[in-house]
Each structure stands twice: as C-alpha cells, then as structure tokens.
Amino acid sequence: MYEYYENPLCTRYASEEMKRIFSRERKVRTWRRLWLLLAENEQALGLPITDEQLDELRAHLDDADMDAAAEYERRVRHDVMAELLAFGDQCPKARPILHLGATSCYVGDNADILNLRDAMDLIRDRLLNAIEALSVLAERYEATPALAYTHFQAAQPTTVGKRICLWISDLLFDLRQLDFQREELRPLGCKGTTGTGASFLALFDGDGEKAERLDQRIAEGLGFPRSVSVSGQTYSRKTDYAVVQVLSGIAQSTSKFAGDLRLLCHEKELDEPAEPGQIGSSAMAYKRNPMRSERISSLARYVICLSQNTAVTAASQWLERSLDDSANRRLTLPEAFLATDAVLCLTINVARGLLVYPKVCERHLQEELPFMATENILMYCVKTKGLDRQTLHERLRVHAREAAEQVKIYGRENDLLQRIREDDAFALSETELQTLLDPGAFTGLAQQQCRRFLQEEIHPLLEANRDRLGMGVEINV
C-alpha cells in the first residue's frame, strides 16, 4: 500500500530521460552551477571574489544535502533561499558572495529555460524517430489501394502510403514549429529584481558597460548567443505558452494519428502491435483492443488542455512580477513535456510495429468500388460505344438503388456489377468491366504524391539527422 499519491506520468508513462530533466536533483545541480557562473563572471569583471571561494563552490556542485534544504524551506518558506542557505553551509568561505546582486528568478528562470531547451531537444529526437518509422510504412504501402473516407463514409480511394503521409505531414509541421521556438529561446540572464539591472549597476559602481557585459557572459555561459533584451523580474511567460503550444500541436497530430488507427482497427485493415500475453478485456477473451492508440488519445488530450494553462498564466501576470505563476508552472511545464514524451514514445512503438492487412483493404474497396465505378462506366460507354449518356445515367441510377437495397435491407452482397453486366443497354464485356474496375485507376496521384513527398521532404530531413535516429523507446505499462 502506497502512503502518498504518485503521479502516473512518472510511474506509468514518461521516459527516464524526460523525468531526469525535470527532477529535483537536476534542478538543484543547475541552480548551483548558475550561482557558480555568476560568481565566476563577477570575479572576471573585477569584483573581489577569490579563486579559493570559486574552488569551494566547484567542489560542491553535485553533493547537495536535500534534507538540509528541505528543513530550511520549512523554516523560511522560500525554496531558493533554502537551497542557497544549504549551499552556503557547505561552502562557508564562498557564502558571503553567493547570489551576489541576483534575485530568485536568476536561478529559477534561467534553469527553467535550460530545462525547456533540453526537453525540446529530446522531443525533437522523438519526433524524428516517429517520422522515420511512419516513412518506412509509407514507402512499403505507397501503391496499396485502400478505401478513403470523408465523414467516415466511403469516398474516392487512396493508397495506404498516401494516408500515412498525411500523418507524417502533420508531424513535420510540428517539427518545424519546434525548431522555430527552440531557436527563439533566450535565458533571463541577470536582470535584477525588476529587470533594470540596478543591483549589478551598483555592484560595478555605476559602470553600466560591465553590468551589460555580465548579462551577456551569463547568456553565453548557458549556451545562448544572448539573453532576453528586456524583462521584468522574470522572462515573459508568453515563452512558456509558445513552447507548450508546440507540444499541443504534437498532441493534436498524434491524437489524429491514433484516432485514425482506432477507426481502421475497427475496420480490421490494420492492428497496432501487441505483446504475446496482452489481454484486451477482462471479460471478453477474444478482444484485441487498440489500447496504445487509446492511450495516445488520452494523454494528448491532457497536453492540449494544459496549453490553456500557460495562456492564462501569461495573461494574468501583473506589472514586473507576480507570484501566481509559480505553483502553476511547477505543474504545467514538466507535465506537458512528460505527457508529450509518453505520447511520442507510444507513437514510435505503434508505428514500428504496425500491422497492415492489404487483403482486407482490397475487400472493403471491392465492396464500394461498383458504386464508384459508375461514372467511369458511363463515360466509357458514351465515348467508345457512342451510347446515350442520359439513358445510361438513368439505368445506373435504378441499378444502384436496387443494389443498395440488397446490401442495406437484406444484408446481401453488392450486385451492382452483375446488374450492369446483364443489362444490354451497356453492351459491356467481362474484360471491359474488369478493366474499368482496376482499383489503381481510382487512386489518382496518390502513389506519386506519396513518393514525391518522401523523396523531397522526408528523406533529406532524415539523412540530415541520421545520428538522431534509431533511439530505443520502452512502453512501461
């Protein structure tokens, strides 16, 4: 029996890599490196900080006393100060110069940006691997005809590969959005309590150039070309919204993918992978439910809803700073990434093991093809046999209505072709009918579109990111 609530994102769904990015241990280690980075650059710009103090900080970057910090936080009710006091206890010589000129957001916001950057990089790798897995399927089935649907009603045929390209196209859109927002990320730098840099200006005796150089050096030390140009105490919370909107887009794409799979599983045209001992239903032993696709849909819905949280947070910030964002961001940012990570791991797993059944696709197509072929039959008879279009159109209308009644009322096979074959008004031979009913003649440019899309957009992308492909994913439950 568990004593406390456990977050299912951590216990059931998300990967170890993503959980580590948002772990408390990483946060504390990052804060300590930020404090060291500040002190190193303040020393380099002339403040009286000794090498001995810096060495002491370096010696304790990875041995934080979590229990001591927790005890401090119970007393001071301030998480940054608690970690600062615990760090100071371990570094008594450096304690006087720790956090010099900084505010809590110096460590908090800069660490958050580093988390967002690293988490986006992991999501990018997941996206690339999902695209690769689907592209393999698209190539394999580029010419396989399948019934297409509008309103989930039978429509003009497509190919299995072309349909898969629709899923890939959505993920490619998301990848481009992610790359844009990843490039736009900027750290807070060191801007002080209201973003004016006043505390650092005072530290450097009014030397504004040094204060600005310190901010630039901090940004470069974090791996960015520059920090945000202007800020209040925090970076704009619109950044969080922009990032989570990318995750929401990924959730939308994968939910569409999973929804399509669930429909096609019902049609028995494909199956998602399943373990040998996997149970579909506790009551119905024969069932093979698309549980992975359903889980994608479920988690994706959660991410989409979280994006609204970041929008409200950005809209509700007061002036240079208010703290009503803090508790919300502690939940929203990690969980949006954890859930998106889980969704993409599932997507990769499903795509790599997806089972397509061409014979079932063919059967469904043949059931509807007689109705779809009527226009081709009409045009052929008028063009090659010189028959009257209006007369044949009426004959087709009558035959189609009667054939539909056989299917819908009596549950019989679609006998439209037999009716046309036996109607002397069309004067069609069996060979002519079979030629007119070739499924490939009804899929338009689907195969060519699939091949061109893969060759022009997907293959170059995958080749450019070859070192990011082949990553393992594990489905925990």
Wavefront OBJ file of the C-alpha trace (Angstrom):
o trace
v 0.000 0.000 0.000
v 1.361 3.396 -1.041
v 1.435 6.149 1.530
v 1.322 9.056 -0.932
v -0.207 9.859 -4.306
v 2.133 9.036 -7.179
v 1.990 10.932 -10.466
v 1.093 8.429 -13.226
v 3.188 10.398 -15.707
v 6.230 9.345 -13.687
v 5.162 5.864 -12.632
v 3.496 4.668 -15.865
v 4.053 6.798 -18.929
v 7.060 9.104 -19.343
v 10.626 8.038 -20.115
v 13.514 8.071 -17.682
v 15.277 10.679 -19.833
v 12.422 13.168 -19.579
v 11.881 12.535 -15.888
v 15.532 13.306 -15.209
v 15.289 16.664 -16.970
v 12.575 17.803 -14.559
v 13.923 16.093 -11.434
v 14.656 17.938 -8.229
v 18.265 16.728 -8.281
v 18.882 18.261 -11.685
v 17.227 21.497 -10.620
v 19.477 21.870 -7.587
v 22.602 20.997 -9.566
v 21.618 23.561 -12.198
v 20.997 26.247 -9.584
v 24.425 25.616 -8.097
v 26.055 25.915 -11.496
v 24.196 29.153 -12.076
v 25.472 30.550 -8.788
v 28.996 29.496 -9.746
v 28.627 31.009 -13.223
v 27.523 34.313 -11.692
v 30.419 34.387 -9.247
v 32.995 33.461 -11.892
v 31.906 36.260 -14.195
v 31.595 38.796 -11.399
v 35.186 37.979 -10.497
v 36.269 38.269 -14.139
v 34.722 41.743 -14.282
v 36.556 42.920 -11.209
v 34.519 42.108 -8.120
v 36.553 40.931 -5.066
v 35.828 37.192 -5.330
v 38.741 34.831 -4.713
v 39.789 31.702 -6.549
v 39.517 29.856 -3.244
v 35.843 30.799 -2.981
v 35.179 29.645 -6.536
v 37.013 26.375 -5.977
v 34.878 25.745 -2.902
v 31.710 26.231 -4.956
v 33.007 23.899 -7.676
v 33.733 21.208 -5.085
v 30.077 21.067 -4.006
v 28.137 21.283 -7.258
v 26.854 17.707 -7.084
v 26.627 16.832 -3.387
v 23.646 18.916 -2.308
v 22.113 17.996 1.040
v 18.446 17.686 0.071
v 17.291 17.060 3.616
v 19.036 20.163 4.914
v 17.450 22.267 2.161
v 14.013 20.815 2.947
v 14.440 21.714 6.608
v 15.468 25.260 5.693
v 12.420 25.598 3.450
v 10.085 24.577 6.265
v 11.566 27.426 8.286
v 11.989 30.206 5.715
v 9.115 29.287 3.319
v 11.288 30.131 0.302
v 12.679 27.421 -1.941
v 15.550 29.409 -3.464
v 16.708 30.782 -0.121
v 16.539 27.284 1.359
v 18.846 25.896 -1.331
v 21.089 28.951 -1.023
v 21.432 28.513 2.731
v 22.180 24.797 2.333
v 24.799 25.573 -0.324
v 26.302 28.226 1.949
v 26.592 25.732 4.788
v 28.712 23.519 2.545
v 30.736 26.479 1.242
v 31.410 28.738 4.263
v 34.197 30.664 2.525
v 32.064 31.392 -0.520
v 28.875 32.025 1.449
v 29.366 35.842 1.582
v 29.485 36.201 -2.212
v 26.794 33.684 -3.165
v 23.859 35.074 -5.158
v 25.525 38.484 -5.229
v 23.206 41.036 -6.861
v 20.777 38.344 -8.015
v 17.126 37.655 -7.384
v 15.461 34.258 -7.130
v 14.478 34.347 -10.790
v 18.135 34.414 -11.750
v 18.387 30.739 -10.839
v 14.723 29.828 -11.266
v 14.049 31.279 -14.701
v 17.429 30.521 -16.216
v 17.170 26.917 -15.023
v 13.666 26.681 -16.488
v 14.917 27.833 -19.874
v 17.663 25.206 -19.764
v 15.029 22.576 -18.949
v 12.809 23.740 -21.794
v 15.745 23.646 -24.202
v 16.860 20.149 -23.232
v 13.314 18.810 -23.111
v 12.609 20.253 -26.561
v 15.742 18.565 -27.880
v 14.514 15.211 -26.560
v 11.061 15.805 -28.051
v 12.729 16.667 -31.356
v 14.521 13.322 -31.363
v 11.241 11.560 -30.636
v 9.542 13.393 -33.497
v 12.296 12.425 -35.934
v 12.035 8.781 -34.940
v 8.248 8.804 -35.283
v 8.572 10.353 -38.745
v 11.148 7.755 -39.756
v 9.021 4.840 -38.550
v 5.990 6.094 -40.448
v 8.025 6.828 -43.577
v 9.111 3.179 -43.729
v 5.445 2.168 -43.759
v 4.540 4.818 -46.311
v 7.170 3.526 -48.727
v 6.110 -0.075 -48.206
v 2.454 0.638 -48.948
v 2.705 3.591 -51.330
v 0.801 1.717 -54.063
v -1.598 -0.332 -51.915
v -5.146 0.849 -52.727
v -7.498 1.499 -49.829
v -10.899 2.963 -49.361
v -10.711 6.607 -48.318
v -13.374 8.240 -46.167
v -14.967 11.613 -45.754
v -17.353 11.923 -42.809
v -16.310 8.285 -42.197
v -18.386 7.406 -45.241
v -16.833 5.678 -48.251
v -15.204 8.160 -50.620
v -12.783 8.098 -53.552
v -9.981 5.576 -52.939
v -6.458 6.478 -51.867
v -3.408 4.354 -51.060
v -2.299 3.231 -47.620
v 1.019 5.002 -48.151
v -0.651 8.302 -49.058
v -2.777 8.150 -45.921
v 0.339 7.564 -43.804
v 1.917 10.595 -45.471
v -0.910 12.706 -44.070
v 0.159 11.674 -40.565
v 3.815 12.343 -41.365
v 2.978 15.755 -42.786
v 1.374 16.828 -39.518
v 4.424 15.717 -37.544
v 6.717 17.505 -39.992
v 4.733 20.693 -39.372
v 5.214 20.193 -35.625
v 8.949 19.625 -36.067
v 9.307 22.906 -37.925
v 7.348 24.717 -35.247
v 9.528 23.164 -32.560
v 12.721 24.176 -34.361
v 11.482 27.753 -34.629
v 10.548 28.045 -30.961
v 13.744 26.266 -29.894
v 15.759 28.859 -31.811
v 13.751 31.668 -30.197
v 14.533 30.576 -26.626
v 16.510 33.104 -24.598
v 17.580 32.939 -20.960
v 16.671 35.660 -18.494
v 20.326 36.435 -17.869
v 20.924 38.609 -14.816
v 18.466 41.485 -14.821
v 17.838 42.071 -11.114
v 14.618 42.455 -9.204
v 12.604 44.470 -11.730
v 14.629 43.847 -14.865
v 16.557 47.123 -14.739
v 19.898 45.646 -13.666
v 20.090 48.223 -10.871
v 21.718 45.844 -8.359
v 24.507 44.932 -10.782
v 24.988 48.569 -11.751
v 25.557 49.297 -8.056
v 27.980 46.374 -7.699
v 30.091 47.796 -10.525
v 29.989 51.335 -9.119
v 27.766 52.671 -11.841
v 29.663 51.057 -14.714
v 26.769 50.145 -16.996
v 29.019 48.523 -19.569
v 30.220 45.970 -17.018
v 26.668 45.235 -15.900
v 25.665 44.581 -19.505
v 28.771 42.506 -20.149
v 27.917 40.387 -17.116
v 24.456 39.700 -18.560
v 25.970 38.772 -21.923
v 28.584 36.498 -20.348
v 25.875 34.700 -18.351
v 23.908 34.062 -21.554
v 26.972 32.744 -23.349
v 27.881 30.592 -20.356
v 24.465 28.953 -20.663
v 24.987 28.249 -24.339
v 22.918 31.081 -25.820
v 24.033 33.962 -28.045
v 22.224 36.479 -25.846
v 19.623 36.839 -23.128
v 16.194 38.451 -23.453
v 16.534 42.115 -24.364
v 14.030 43.423 -21.824
v 12.264 41.814 -18.898
v 10.622 42.429 -15.598
v 11.836 40.198 -12.820
v 11.059 37.140 -14.993
v 11.233 36.297 -18.653
v 7.871 36.782 -20.333
v 5.505 33.915 -19.602
v 4.479 34.061 -23.248
v 7.613 31.990 -23.808
v 6.070 29.154 -21.807
v 2.885 29.492 -23.833
v 4.799 29.381 -27.141
v 6.681 26.248 -26.093
v 3.636 24.388 -24.765
v 1.714 25.360 -27.887
v 4.276 23.333 -29.838
v 3.592 20.397 -27.529
v -0.129 20.929 -28.002
v 0.413 20.767 -31.764
v 2.264 17.462 -31.386
v -0.573 16.201 -29.219
v -3.091 17.215 -31.891
v -1.146 15.381 -34.599
v -0.629 12.210 -32.615
v -4.236 12.199 -31.438
v -5.368 12.411 -35.077
v -2.999 9.544 -35.906
v -4.291 7.459 -33.008
v -7.919 8.222 -33.821
v -7.447 7.112 -37.411
v -5.790 3.914 -36.200
v -8.673 3.174 -33.868
v -11.157 3.531 -36.723
v -9.078 1.372 -39.051
v -8.573 -1.254 -36.344
v -12.342 -1.478 -36.163
v -12.409 -1.960 -39.943
v -9.742 -4.689 -39.479
v -7.496 -3.009 -42.039
v -4.657 -2.784 -39.520
v -3.630 -3.614 -35.954
v -1.318 -1.882 -33.547
v 1.388 -4.129 -32.053
v 0.526 -6.294 -29.059
v 2.533 -8.402 -26.645
v 2.031 -12.201 -26.772
v 0.361 -12.249 -23.369
v -1.512 -8.948 -23.702
v -5.131 -9.042 -22.502
v -7.690 -6.917 -24.326
v -10.606 -7.386 -21.973
v -11.048 -8.961 -18.557
v -14.401 -10.368 -19.710
v -14.091 -10.880 -23.485
v -11.032 -13.028 -24.059
v -11.172 -12.696 -27.852
v -10.769 -8.916 -27.858
v -7.685 -7.117 -29.138
v -8.277 -3.501 -28.225
v -6.123 -0.677 -29.635
v -5.044 0.295 -26.117
v -1.841 2.065 -27.154
v -3.691 4.290 -29.591
v -6.326 4.957 -26.955
v -3.590 5.927 -24.500
v -2.134 8.327 -27.080
v -5.556 9.939 -27.432
v -5.968 10.192 -23.673
v -2.579 11.727 -22.906
v -2.722 14.001 -25.944
v -5.994 15.443 -24.687
v -4.266 16.281 -21.408
v -1.462 18.163 -23.188
v -3.900 20.114 -25.340
v -5.762 21.235 -22.223
v -2.521 22.214 -20.454
v -1.737 24.731 -23.175
v -4.670 26.816 -21.948
v -2.995 26.975 -18.548
v 0.092 28.693 -19.951
v -2.081 31.163 -21.850
v -3.941 32.196 -18.700
v -0.679 32.464 -16.759
v 0.847 34.760 -19.381
v -2.275 36.898 -19.390
v -2.507 37.252 -15.613
v 0.992 38.481 -14.729
v 0.987 41.880 -13.014
v 3.432 44.605 -13.980
v 7.036 43.482 -13.391
v 6.226 40.341 -11.375
v 3.531 38.443 -9.532
v 3.872 35.020 -7.966
v 0.595 33.481 -9.099
v 2.516 31.829 -11.921
v 4.820 29.822 -9.659
v 2.742 26.905 -8.417
v 1.009 26.613 -11.785
v 4.276 26.446 -13.751
v 5.705 23.804 -11.405
v 2.875 21.556 -12.586
v 2.214 22.656 -16.148
v 5.677 22.782 -17.711
v 7.006 19.413 -16.522
v 3.727 17.605 -17.062
v 3.262 18.969 -20.585
v 6.665 17.572 -21.528
v 6.257 14.318 -19.630
v 2.924 13.627 -21.301
v 4.168 14.608 -24.776
v 7.203 12.398 -24.276
v 4.926 9.489 -23.402
v 2.705 10.167 -26.419
v 5.652 10.169 -28.813
v 7.166 7.024 -27.308
v 3.828 5.303 -27.866
v 3.614 6.684 -31.405
v 7.076 5.363 -32.270
v 6.247 1.990 -30.733
v 2.974 1.693 -32.648
v 4.432 2.887 -35.949
v 7.373 0.483 -35.768
v 5.090 -2.482 -35.138
v 2.002 -1.504 -37.123
v 0.345 -4.383 -38.997
v -1.377 -3.572 -42.288
v -3.763 -6.055 -43.923
v -3.889 -5.326 -47.699
v -6.401 -8.093 -48.382
v -8.917 -6.533 -46.016
v -8.280 -3.137 -47.620
v -8.943 -4.747 -51.006
v -12.164 -6.380 -49.808
v -13.536 -3.123 -48.435
v -12.606 -1.367 -51.635
v -14.301 -4.004 -53.779
v -17.476 -3.649 -51.707
v -17.727 0.039 -52.611
v -15.971 0.104 -55.976
v -19.046 -0.766 -58.061
v -20.730 2.450 -56.946
v -17.563 4.488 -57.504
v -17.027 2.955 -60.957
v -20.386 4.053 -62.338
v -19.097 7.386 -63.621
v -16.154 5.711 -65.352
v -18.527 3.139 -66.866
v -20.841 5.905 -68.055
v -18.047 7.899 -69.699
v -16.516 4.795 -71.299
v -19.793 3.694 -72.869
v -20.542 7.143 -74.248
v -17.002 7.754 -75.510
v -16.182 4.370 -77.034
v -19.620 2.979 -77.920
v -21.482 6.152 -78.830
v -24.336 5.404 -76.414
v -26.725 7.980 -74.971
v -25.492 9.427 -71.676
v -28.917 10.329 -70.282
v -30.360 6.886 -70.931
v -27.373 5.139 -69.293
v -27.399 7.572 -66.361
v -30.995 6.614 -65.596
v -30.202 2.915 -65.908
v -27.274 3.332 -63.482
v -29.445 5.215 -61.016
v -32.026 2.444 -60.950
v -29.445 -0.338 -60.701
v -27.509 1.469 -57.909
v -30.677 1.995 -55.871
v -31.694 -1.627 -56.174
v -28.180 -2.884 -55.374
v -28.066 -0.651 -52.294
v -31.352 -2.142 -51.117
v -29.880 -5.631 -51.420
v -26.967 -4.585 -49.211
v -28.786 -2.470 -46.625
v -32.137 -4.227 -46.278
v -31.254 -7.853 -46.916
v -27.560 -7.897 -45.960
v -26.574 -9.376 -49.303
v -23.513 -8.756 -51.469
v -23.339 -5.697 -53.675
v -24.600 -6.991 -57.040
v -24.440 -3.713 -58.982
v -21.810 -5.002 -61.395
v -23.837 -8.083 -62.165
v -26.846 -5.908 -62.941
v -24.765 -3.740 -65.287
v -23.167 -6.785 -66.900
v -26.610 -8.283 -67.617
v -28.071 -5.024 -68.934
v -27.787 -4.999 -72.742
v -28.059 -1.194 -72.719
v -24.371 -1.005 -71.705
v -23.082 -3.716 -74.053
v -20.070 -4.364 -71.831
v -17.948 -7.492 -71.888
v -16.463 -9.071 -68.776
v -12.998 -7.956 -69.860
v -14.149 -4.365 -70.316
v -15.777 -4.346 -66.888
v -12.705 -5.714 -65.147
v -10.522 -3.098 -66.826
v -12.864 -0.341 -65.667
v -12.765 -1.744 -62.120
v -8.988 -1.760 -61.658
v -8.552 -0.175 -58.176
v -5.356 1.571 -59.293
v -7.405 3.599 -61.747
v -9.304 5.232 -58.896
v -6.454 6.369 -56.627
v -5.455 9.355 -58.732
v -1.952 10.658 -57.973
v -1.839 9.103 -54.513
v 1.218 6.919 -55.167
v 3.122 9.691 -56.935
v 2.264 12.200 -54.193
v 3.461 9.778 -51.533
v 6.736 9.083 -53.330
v 7.441 12.752 -54.077
v 6.698 13.847 -50.518
v 9.029 11.233 -49.087
v 11.816 11.907 -51.566
v 11.681 15.699 -51.476
v 10.853 16.423 -47.843
v 11.316 13.391 -45.604
v 14.420 11.616 -46.900
v 16.602 14.765 -46.798
v 15.374 15.515 -43.278
v 16.144 12.023 -42.041
v 19.530 11.950 -43.743
v 20.477 15.257 -42.128
v 19.529 13.819 -38.728
v 20.827 10.286 -39.209
v 22.669 10.359 -35.872
v 19.390 11.048 -34.023
v 17.539 8.031 -35.418
v 17.190 4.501 -34.074
v 16.513 5.565 -30.490
v 15.000 2.929 -28.248
v 11.644 3.501 -26.602
v 10.056 1.499 -23.815
v 6.344 1.213 -23.140
v 6.140 0.817 -19.388
v 2.598 -0.456 -18.924
l 1 2 3 4 5 6 7 8 9 10 11 12 13 14 15 16 17 18 19 20 21 22 23 24 25 26 27 28 29 30 31 32 33 34 35 36 37 38 39 40 41 42 43 44 45 46 47 48 49 50 51 52 53 54 55 56 57 58 59 60 61 62 63 64 65 66 67 68 69 70 71 72 73 74 75 76 77 78 79 80 81 82 83 84 85 86 87 88 89 90 91 92 93 94 95 96 97 98 99 100 101 102 103 104 105 106 107 108 109 110 111 112 113 114 115 116 117 118 119 120 121 122 123 124 125 126 127 128 129 130 131 132 133 134 135 136 137 138 139 140 141 142 143 144 145 146 147 148 149 150 151 152 153 154 155 156 157 158 159 160 161 162 163 164 165 166 167 168 169 170 171 172 173 174 175 176 177 178 179 180 181 182 183 184 185 186 187 188 189 190 191 192 193 194 195 196 197 198 199 200 201 202 203 204 205 206 207 208 209 210 211 212 213 214 215 216 217 218 219 220 221 222 223 224 225 226 227 228 229 230 231 232 233 234 235 236 237 238 239 240 241 242 243 244 245 246 247 248 249 250 251 252 253 254 255 256 257 258 259 260 261 262 263 264 265 266 267 268 269 270 271 272 273 274 275 276 277 278 279 280 281 282 283 284 285 286 287 288 289 290 291 292 293 294 295 296 297 298 299 300 301 302 303 304 305 306 307 308 309 310 311 312 313 314 315 316 317 318 319 320 321 322 323 324 325 326 327 328 329 330 331 332 333 334 335 336 337 338 339 340 341 342 343 344 345 346 347 348 349 350 351 352 353 354 355 356 357 358 359 360 361 362 363 364 365 366 367 368 369 370 371 372 373 374 375 376 377 378 379 380 381 382 383 384 385 386 387 388 389 390 391 392 393 394 395 396 397 398 399 400 401 402 403 404 405 406 407 408 409 410 411 412 413 414 415 416 417 418 419 420 421 422 423 424 425 426 427 428 429 430 431 432 433 434 435 436 437 438 439 440 441 442 443 444 445 446 447 448 449 450 451 452 453 454 455 456 457 458 459 460 461 462 463 464 465 466 467 468 469 470 471 472 473 474 475 476 477
